[in-house]
Amino acid sequence: MKNRKYRWQPELAVSIIYWSLTMIVLFYSLTLSLENTRPYWKSNLVMVFFFVCVIIGCLRRFVLFKDYLLIFYARFWKKQKLYYANITRIAILPNGIEFLYLGEEYSFLMRKKTKKAFLNELKTYLPAEKFVTKDTNLFE
């Protein structure tokens, strides 16, 4: 059985900052290319840097295995295993999920379809008592 990859993003502020800086690199490259009438090596180099930033930003993913959940971060050398036996609680947020693992909270943003598919597969590995729905109301 092939393991499916589920994409995620860090907290909202970090995601906004990262993708905004990535778009700045794109617009800078396009500005450089518009200043010349023929291909310009500097704008192409900046465009390559933009694509590298996009690829790095899309490296974040989950992979579910029989005994653990493997988390890949944007830093391609950093991976983390969360063993199902040590997960205390999984909070289902409106825009993502939160794990309580060995007393530490890990929160991840996900799209609705990705989150739904991820939770459906995760429910095959964990008991239903560990799943909690959590509202994030700022005015309470």
RARA-V268165 format. One record per backbone hydrogen bond with DSSP energy under -1.0 kcal/mol. CO is the residue of the C=O (numbers start at 1). NH is the residue of the N-H. If there is no record, write none. Layout:
# RARA-V268165
[[CO,NH] [CO,NH]]
This chain:
# RARA-V268165
[[6,62] [9,109] [11,15] [12,16] [13,17] [14,18] [15,19] [16,20] [17,21] [18,22] [19,23] [20,24] [21,25] [22,26] [23,27] [24,28] [25,29] [26,30] [27,31] [28,32] [29,33] [30,34] [40,44] [41,45] [42,46] [43,47] [44,48] [45,49] [46,50] [47,51] [48,52] [49,53] [50,54] [51,55] [52,56] [53,57] [54,58] [56,59] [60,8] [61,72] [62,6] [63,70] [67,84] [68,65] [69,82] [70,63] [71,80] [72,61] [75,78] [78,73] [80,71] [82,69] [83,86] [86,102] [89,100] [90,132] [91,98] [92,134] [95,110] [96,93] [97,108] [98,91] [99,106] [100,88] [100,89] [101,104] [104,101] [106,99] [108,97] [109,9] [111,115] [112,116] [113,117] [114,118] [115,119] [116,120] [117,121] [118,122] [119,123] [121,124] [122,125] [122,126] [127,130] [128,131] [130,90] [132,92] [137,140]]
